[in-house]
Amino acid sequence: MIHDDALNERIHEILDYLYSKYPNSGETANCNLQIQKMDFRRVSIRNIKDDIYEIEPEINGEAQKIVSEYQKSKYFESQTKFKKILDSVEESMKDKEFSIEKSLSVIDSLLNLSGEAESPYLIENYTYMLMACVLTKKDISLERRSQLCNIWLDGIDRIFNNGIFVCDAILSKIFFSQLENELKEDVRRRFAITIINCLLYQGSQGVIRDITRHLKKYLSTNKSLAKKVFNTIVAIAKDEMTENMHNAAVIKAKEENFTYIPNRHPRVSVATDNAEFDYKIYKSKRDEIIEHYLVHGCNMEYSNFNISDYNLNTLCYIANCGLSLSDADFKSYLTKTLLEMVNVIFEVREYYKFLDIYAISEVEDFFGTCLTNGNFYKDAVDILFDDINFEKLNQESCKFYNKIASNVMIAYFDAFSDIELRKRYEDIIKYIEQKISLIKLERAKKELTSMLMLTTEGLSMVNLNKCNTKYSFADKIFLNEIWGKYANLNFEDYMVILYQFHISELLPEILISLSSCLENIKDDKQDFYEKVYKSEVILNEIITKAYLDYNDEIKSNYQLTDAYENVLKSLIETNLESAAVLLDDFRIH
């Protein structure tokens, strides 16, 4: 098969050696089968259709018995039937005869086949694809549409019960959009329960998270449904706190010293079989709430909102219900949720016991998306800074703010081909800078300067240095301006960001802000030496690249010459030998 005699001979030697190691008998017959499948010295040729031929190795001996047994298996039988169905679909599509009726007939055949198959997952995946295709059509009956939706919802239920569900998550939007069509009432109810279960999911199951991601995208296009979801989550959060307060009262009646403060202590539960307690068990109203607000779309009364009446962890999930900050009720509740989050993170050392990472991430994701993709970035920044008690800002809440800001930084990096988009991100950063400048508490102001293109939060799993980017002269002016002001307050992060943002693309202009930064951190000599030592590798790369690749450009500009020499002289003060060598060469040549 290969037109190289020497190579063919070498391949045949290897195959013969493998045959000697794994004889075609007993326990090694299966290994011998795999070797025979690679051996094209004995082949059979079969015409499939027209000018398409199949060439495959001939299998013999004990290995052939294994093949024969496999061909009698249920798996092989189901795969053969599956192939025939696919072939019939292909022929129908070629002849343009693949109607809705034909599609539904194929779906029925596939459903029957997957029910019989030992390993039905590939069949199921194709079935869901075909179902999604059919559901995009308007002229199918209510009965049929409801049936297909029910089948998909059965699959979702399997995941929540630790089962297997093989369906491309991207199809979720098509299935959820069926709520815009007429459906049976029980199917609408199942959709409502599934939506809430997905949005409030607090686990790491990847399939559920993928489906939820597409659900959130769909909700953002259906504001009517999004509002119902918002109302439902708010009501569930209130019901959960009501249950907490009920259980706390039960325990308090038995234990006088027991204390429960809403959203400051973990969830309260009582054993249902505890004979010591004589109390009425609180029955969750979750199902009734979903029915009332999401299925029937009843309105909610938003006045007299008191955050202590709501479970904060659940309330965080309103962030990605699909509404934007143009909705006054949503904006009001989200603002109060954020204020309470900052307070809780500051006041409670072990807040993670009742305010978990999944809930906090929902709020982070909303603000990150709002700043990079939405039309309400000023509203989002206002919520993040207005009315916040920055005396309660600690390391954990700073991480929260920096993760949000990292979305803008990465988006700025990625927008190298869109001048207008980069300008928009610059405006966002300047608006954040303006808000930070108004903070009266110096400690908080200093901490939050890392939001200004100086945070490495969110970059631990990303290597931007492997991605493409470039910077215009105007971009470099902006970066020099922002880093020249604040890089000295976040020097180590600044070094990492210079590396991530492509040192070669930033040079030589970036030497100006680097010079300014080094000058500003010199006052504390010990601290200066330590910072330079920790970032020595990146600093060496910067000064070496500047000399080797931009020597002439630097020397032709007085400001760049001055900046480069100042950088080298500053580094010489920390006994960095490479800086001394480069300074001598730079001045001589």
N, C-alpha and C positions, 0 to 999 in steps of 0.2 A: 504493500500500500504506500510505502515511502520510497521515493526514487533516490535512494542512497544505499548502495550495497553494503558498505561498511556498517552503517547505522542499523540496517535491517539484520545483519548478522549478529550485531551486539544485542539487539532486542530479542532475537530468537534464542541466544545463549541464556539470557536472563529468564525467559519463559521456561526453557528446558530445565534450568536450575530450580525454578519454583515448582515445576512438576515433580522433580525428584524429592523435594522437601515435603510436598503435600500430595501424596498418591491419591488416585481416583477411587478410593474405597474407605469404608468405615467412617470414623469421625472426621477425617480430613477431606471427605468428598465435597463438603460445602465450600472449603477453601479452594479445592481444585476447580469447582464450578466458576469461581470468580476469576481464576487464571484463564480458563477456557474462554470466558467472555472477552478477555483482552487479546486472545490469540486469533489473528486474522489469516493464518495460513490455511485454515479450512473454513470456508464460508458458504452460506447459501444466499442466493439472490432472489428476491420476490418483487414482482411488479405490484405496486399499490394502486396507482391509477395514472393514466396518461403516461408521462415520461418520468414519473417518480418511482424510484426503486428502493427497496429496503435491503441492506446488506448486513448480515449478522453472522457471528461465528457459529459453527456447528457444535453442538454439545453431545457428548457420548459417555458411555459407561455409567458408573454409579451416579455421576452428576446429573445425567439425563433423568434418572429416577426422581431426583429431587425436584427437577423442573416439572416433571409429569405430576407429582404430588401437589406442587404449587398450583398447577393449572386446574386441579380438581377442587381447590379450596374455595370457600365462600367469598374470600376477599377478591380472588382473581375473577370469580363469576360476577361479582358486583361491579368491579372495574371494567369488565368487558361490556356489561349492560350500559354502564355510564358512558363508555366510549361510543357505543351505538347511538345513544341519545344525543351526544354532542355532535356526532356526524349528521344526524337527521336535522339538528338545529342549523348546522352549517349549510346544508343543502337547501333548507327552507329560506335562509337569509339570502343565499345566492339567487334563488328564484323569486325573491321579494314576496314570498308567501308566508312570512313569519308574522301572522296576525296576533291580536290579543288572545283570541280563542286558542290558537296554536300554542302560545306562550303559557297560558294557564294549563293546558293539557300536559305540556312538558314539565311544568312545576309539579303537577300531581304525580307524574311518573317518577320524578326525582325524589319527592317526599316519600313515596312508597319504597323506592330503592334504598334511601338512606335509613329507613326503618328496619330493613332486612340486613343491611351491610354490617360487617364486623367493625370496620373502620370508616365511618360515614363522613368524616370531617371535610374532605375535599369536595364531596358531593354536596354537603350542606352549604359550603361557601359559595359554590356555583349557583345553588338554588336561591340563596339570599340575593345574589347579584341579579338574577333573572326576576325575582320578586320586586326588587327596587326599580328595575326597568319598567315593569308592568304598572307599578304604582304611580309612575309619572304621567300615565295616561288618564284622561278624564272619563272615558267611556267604559268603566268597569262598574259592576253593580256594588251597592252598599254591602251586600252579603259577602261578596268576594273580597272586597277591600278590607273589610273587618277581619275576615279569616286570615288573610296574608299578614296583617298587622299582628294578630294574635300569635301566629307562628313565630314571628320575630321577637315579640315580647316574652314568649316562652323561653327563647334562647337567652335573653337578658336575665330572666329569673334564674336560669341555670348558673350563670356566673356568680350572682349574689349568694347562691347556695354551694359555691366552690365546685361547680361543674365546668364543663367545657362548652364554649360557644365560639364557633369559627365563622366570623363574618367581618369583612373589612369595615373598620370603624367609620370610614368616610361615608359609608352608606347610611349612617345614623340620621343624617340631616333629612334624607328622603323619607325615612320612616317617621320621624318626628313631625315632619311637615304634613303628614296625613291628617293631623288634627284640624287642618284647614278644610278638609272634606267632610262629607257626611259619614259618620261611623256609628256603630251600635253603642249604646250607652255604657255597656260593660267594658268595651274596648277603650272608650274615652277615659273611663275610670282607671283602667290598667295603665294607660299612658301617663295619667296624672301621678299615680303612685311611682312609676318608673322614673319620671322626671325628678321628683323630690328625692327618691333614693339615690339617684346619680349625683345630683347637686350637693346633697348633704353627706356624700360618701367620705368617710374618714379612714381610708386605708391606702395600701400601695398596690392594689391589683391593677396592672397596666392596662388591661382591656377596658375595665370600667373607666379608668382615667381618660383613655382615648375617646371613648364614647361620650363622656361628659364634656370633653373639649369641643367636640363637634356640636353637642347640644347647646353649649353656651353661645357658639357662633350662630346657631339657628335662632336662639332666643333674642339675640341682638337685632334680628331682622323682623321679629314679630313682637312689637311693643305691647300689643294687647295681651298676649299670652305671658310676656315678661312681667307685666304688672300683676297678673294673677299669681304668678310664681313668687313675686316679691311679697305680696300679701300673705301667701301661704307660709313662707319661711318666717316672716315676722310673727304670725300667729303661733307657729310651732315653737319658736323661741320663748314666747310668753307662756305657753302651756308647760314647757319643760321647767321654767322657773317656778311656776305654780306648783308643780309636782315636788320640786326641791323644797319649797317653803312648807308644803304639807308634811313631807317626811321629816323636815327639821322640827316641826311642831310636835310630831309624834315622839321623836327622840328626846326633845326638851321636856316633855311631860314625864319622862322616865328618868332622865339625867339632868338635874338642875343646872349643872355647870356647863352643859353643852352650848356652844355658840355657833351660829351660822350667819355669815354676812354674804349677801348675794354678790356673785362675781368676784369674791375674795377668797372663797373656800371651795374645795372640790364638790362635785355632785354628791348629793345626799341620797342614800338608798337604805331601805329597811328590808329585812328578811321577811318573806311572806309566810314562813312557817315558824316564826318565833313566838313561842307560847307566852313569853314574858310581856309581850305587847298586846294590848287590846285596842285595836284601831281599825279604821276603815281604809282599805287599800285604795290609793289614788289610781284611777284608770286613765291612761293617756288618751287624749282626744285627737291624736295625730290623724287617724283615719277620717274622723268627722271634719277636721280642719281642711284636709285635702278635698273632701267632697264639697264642702261649703264654698271655699275660696277658689280652688283650681278647677273643679269640675263644673260647678254652677256659676262661678265668676261673681260671687257676692262682693259688695264693696266693703271697705274697712274704714273704721273711724280712727283718724290719725292724731287727734288732739290728746292733750294730757299725757304725752309720752314720757315715761320715767324709765331710764336704762336699767334700774335695779329690778324692774319687773320682767326682764328678759334675760334669757341665757345668752351671755355674750358670745360664747363659742359658736353657737348656731346662728346668731345674728350676723356674724362676720360673713356668712355665706350669701347674704343679700348682695354682696359686692359684684358677683358675676351672674346675677339673675337675668341680665340682658338689657336692663335700663341704663340710661345715660344720665349725666348730671343735669340734663335739661328737665328731668322730672323732679319737681320740688320736694315731693314726699321722700323719694329715694335719696336725694341729696341731703335732706335733713337727717334721716335715719343713719346714713353712712357717716356723716360728720360726727354725730353723737357716738357712734360705734368706735370711730377712730380715737376720739377724746378718751373714752373709757378704756380702750386698749392701752394707750400711753400710761394712763393712771395705774392700771392693773400691773403692767410690766414693771413699773417703778415701785409700787407698794408691796407686791407679793413676790417673795424670793422664789417660790416654787410654783409660779403662775402656770407653767406648762402642764401641771396636773389637771387643769380645767380649761386652759386656753391653749390648744395644741398648735403644732406647726402647720397643720393643714388649714386650719381656720385663718391663721395669720397670713399664710401664703395666698389665700383668696383675696385678701385686701391688698397685699403687695402686688399681685397680678393685675388687679383692677387699675390701680394708680399707675403702674408701669405701662399698661396698655393705653390708658387715658393720656399720658404724657407723650407717647410716641405715635399713636394712631388716631386719637380722637380730636374733636374740635373744641374741647373744653379744658385745655391744659391750664389756663389761668384759674378756672374754677377748682381744678384738682390741686394746684399748688396752694391756692387760698385755703382749702380745707386742711392741707398738710401743715400750714403755718399759722393761720388765724386761730385765735382762741386756745392755742395749745399752751399749757403751762410748762415752759422749757426748764423750769427748776426740777421737773420730774423726768427730764430726759436722762437716761442712763445708757450704758454700753449696748444693751439689747435693743432698745428703741432706736438708737443710732444705726445699728445694723439694718433695722427695718427701713429706715429712711434711705440708707445707702443702697440697699437692694433695689429700691424703686428708682433711684437716680442712675443706677448702672444700666437700666433699660435705655435711658436717653443717651448715655455714653456709647453703648454698643451700636445703637441706631445711628448715631452721628458717624461712627467709624464706617458703618456699612453704606452710608449715603454718598459715597464718593462720586457717583455718576449723576447725582441730582443736586444741582446748585441750590434750588429753591428749598429742597428738603433740609439740606444742611443749614441753610439760613434759619429755617423754622426751629431746628434744634438749638441753634445759637440763641435765638430769642427765648426759648424755654430756659436755658441755662442762665441767661441774664436775668430772667424774671425770678428764678430761684435765688440768685445772688442778691437781688434787690430785697427779697423777703428775709434772707439771712442777715442782711445788714441792719434790719429793723429789730432784731433780737437784742434785748438789753443785757441779757446774761452772757458775759464774755466766754465762759466755759462752753456753753451750748453753741454759741456762735462759732467758736473755734472747731468744735467737734463736727458741725454740719458743713463746714467748708469742703469736706471730702465729697459732698454731693456735686461739687463743681468740677467734674471731669477728673476726680482724684480718688475714686473708690475702686477697690479691687473686689468688693462684695459681688458675688454672682459671676466672677471670672475664674473661679477655682477649677471649673470643668470645661473651660473654654481656652483655646489658644488662638487668639486673634492674629498672631504673628504668621499663622499658616494661611490666613485669608487675604484676599486682595484689597487694597485701598490706596488712595493717593490724596494729596492735599494741595489745594491751590495756594497762591501767595496770601490771599485774603484769609483762608483757613488758618494758615500758620500765624498770621497776625493775631487772630482771635485766640488761638491756643497759647501763644506767648503772653498775651494780655492776662488770660485767666490763670495760667500756671505761674506767671511772674508774681501775681498777687498772693497765691495761696499754696504753692507747692512746698514752701518751707515748713508749712504746718503739717504736711503729710508726705514727707520726703521719701520714705520707703515705698509707699504706694505710687508716688510720682515716678520713681525709677521703674517699677513694674509696668506701669502704663506706657512709659516711653518705649519700653521693649515690645509690649503688646501692640502698640500703635505703629510699629515699623520704624525703627531708628533711621533706616536709610531714606524713607520717605519724608521724615520730619527734618532731617538735616538739610542745609546747615543752619537755617533760621532758628531752630529750636535752641541753639547755643545761647541765645539771648536770655531766655527764661531760665535756663540751667545756670548761667552765670549769676543771675540775680538771686536764684534760690540758694546756691552755695554761699554767696555773700551773706545772706540773711541767717544762715544757721551756724555761722562761725563763732558767735558770741560765747557759746558754751563749748569750749575746746574738746572736752572729753566726749560730749554728746556728738559733736561734729565728727571726731575720729571714728566713733562707733557707727554712725550712719554711713559714712563713706566706706568703711570696712565691709559692712553688710551688703552694700550695693557695688562693690568693687568690680565685679565681672561686667555688669551693665555699663558702668562708667568707663571702663577700659574699652569696651566695644564702641561707645559713643566717640571718645576722643581719637581712637584709632581710625574709625571710619571717616571721621571729619578730616583727618590729616591725609589719608590715602585717596579718598574719593572727592573731596571738596576743597582741597588746598588752594587752588587758584581762585575759586569763587569766594572763599573766605578772605583771601588777601586783597581782592578787588573791592571789598566793602569794609570801610573803617569800623562800622559798628560790629560786624561779625568778627573782624580781627581782634578788636578789643575784648569781645565776649569770649572768644576761644582762648586767648591768652589768660584772661581772668580765671576761666575754668581750670586751665592747666596749673596756674599759680596756686589756686585754692587747693587743688589736689596734691601739689608738691608739699604743702604745709602738713599733709597727713602722711608724708613719706612714701607717696605712690611713685615708684621709680619710673614707670612707663610715662608718666606725665612730664617728668624732668627731661627724659630723652626726646619726647615729642616736641617740647617747647624749644629745645636747642635746635632740632632739625627744622622746625617751622620757621625760626628766625634766620637760620643760615640759608635755607633753600627758598 
